């Protein structure tokens, strides 16, 4: 997921991905659960409304599953794993199917762009350049990984032939959040399928539509019935039951740190392996020798991308004191000029928050920041209220102490706090001072400093002289309260396989 195509100078700029203004706001049909290769309503007949964040209006409904539906999905996934061809299929054949998925994603690009945009509130330009493009690349990359799920031979000091094999785990439960439905579901599903597992996917209750569309695409590509099952519903019901289900062999979770702690404790009591990609609150350090134009672009991209609903965003800016007032002045003008509006307008850079509760949370943090002495440089209020949508102006807050809640806690919205520092040691200490450790970044023209500081930052990924440079080949994940385990890269397969050793006596 490279977001380098996102505008970096506070304006829409040239369209980096070609014409896309023809994508119109869709009117999705009511959607059912996808279990065992079939579409079915919830056993209870219940449904849930899906809200368009740009208007606050209902766009469609989806089935509201209960535990009975989840049991059916897990049973279908277990049958597909134990009795179906997927786990025993040669890796090369699985690779062909996953590559067809990538082809179909590109063929249905407009459908995916429109669906993700109306569901999440994401600008269509970013949906096309980032979300849909990344998901196609994920399946292509994992199709290659599927051909190399291999073990190794080992030399022993006694007469024997010893080797290891990597085997799929079984049924994987994938629980994904609202902010990147396509990307964060596919990062789990593509890797799990490449290794030969089957999957039960529980998407976020606010943003389920692209998960159901992807189920169509995978079925069309030839993924056998029961290999992927999608169950929509409340996290407190379906997510909880998925964690506790004895038929689920592994859980891959992305979400808040608070919910992640609970999920890990439940899985731990069952000795069930989990991958946890949790919250973040990354610092972006601007040293005195930084290329200021490039640095400001990275800073703005780091906190407004996806309306700040980005666990690897950069909501904390640390600036060398000699540049502090200059940077605040630049940000005041540049951030105020970032286009905020209708996600289906090609000029829009920042769309709405995904829901009212997320918007209210951002408002509360800004209110507290003001009470704690923060100075709002720009933004700090709702905008476009006449639309009924959940819009908040990109906001820059200066002069907060390091123990302020807006500095220490994850806001998950388009809010940037700015703090000065005097020395490299102070910058590193400030960057590492929160409980999180998902991402971090620094802006400098000194190569030696770049390597030195990157080594000292406590984060799963460090970016130098840009922000959010990601690709399916680059593993990412957290340290500290940002979780454990890695997604992307060949390292992802380690989370979806188990190692078996075979030792054969030769004499």
Buried (B, 14 or more C-beta within 10 A) or exposed (E): BBBBBBBBBBEBEEBEBEEBEEBEBBEBEEBBBBBBBEBBBBBEEBBBEBBBBBBBEEBBBBBBBBBEBBBBBBBBBBBBBEEBEBBEBEBEBBBBBBBBBBBBBEEBBBBBBBBBBBBBBBBBBBBBBBBBBBBBBBBBBBBBBBBEBEBEEEEEEEEBEBBBBBBBBBBBBBBBBBBBBBBBBBBBBBBBBBBBBBBBBBBBBBBBBBBBBBBBBBBEBBBBBBBBBBBBBBBEBBBBBBBBBEBBBBBBBBBBBEBBBBBBEBBEEBEBBBBBBBBBBBBBBBBEEBBBEBBBBBBBBBBBBBBBBBBBBBBBBBBBEEBBEEBBEBBBEBBBBBBBBBBBBBBBBBBBBBBBEBBBBBBEBBEBBBEBEBEBBBBBEBBBEEBBBBBBBBBBBBBBEBEBBBBBBBBBBBBBBBBBBEEBEBBBEBBBBBEBBBBBBBBBEBEEBBEBBBEBBBBBBBBBBBBBBBBBEBBBBBEBBBBBBBBBBBBBBBBBBBEEEEEEEEE
